Amino acid sequence: MSVIDLNCDMGEGFGVYTKGKDEEVLSYVTSANIACGFHAGDPMTMKKTVQMAAEKNVAIGAHPGLPDLAGFGRRKMDITPEDAYALTMYQTGALEAFAEAAGTSLQHVKPHGALYNMAATDASLAKTIAEAVRDAKGDVILYGLAGSELIKAGELAGVRTVSEVFADRTYQADGTLTPRTQEGAVIKDSEKALQQVNDMVFDQKVRTIDGEYIGIKAESVCIHGDNEEAIDFARFIRNALTDEGIKVTAPRSRR
């Protein structure tokens, strides 16, 4: 792997509340997943975040989530595939409008939180999310957990996909992310995060929380913007990959 994308979840404040240090992180990442108002964000936050990303030539993606501000979109909800389609379509369209107003375009869609994890294992939800991405904008990329149902659904729907891996999350034996309710789900040490990234990018493997290695495909590395170490992680990982001869660039630049 000689090319990799580095992405981060952003725009996750709303109203008078701010979350994360988006402007600083944008100096190191190549793609931004911007909250669309359901799990976090609001129209003004979306507008400002899109403008900041555009100014720094960072590729813009919609980050649709479940309608759950109180739970930050990280609580599972009993939704139908039709719900998933509508939620994805609605939020993607809103973010796309801000991108076009800022003189840029939407590169990708990446579901957020519980919606992302549900679609990773639920083929029916994954199918309708992929179809919503295809129907909303045919040339937009779908980001999904590497090896997940969402990646499979995107490929079946004729949507370009990017297999995503995580610098700051641990993995289960089946390739899913360790639930945040479980101890050890989040990696807070930059050296451990870099080691995990190196394993995934260079060796196509990741060590699970149980200590075993499983295969994995890494096309984009995610750093969570709400992680207190986000800036340090982004800078450290970007510099380390570059030093190893890896080109860090957004998928849109590889077309």
Disulfide bonds with the S-S distance in Angstrom:
none
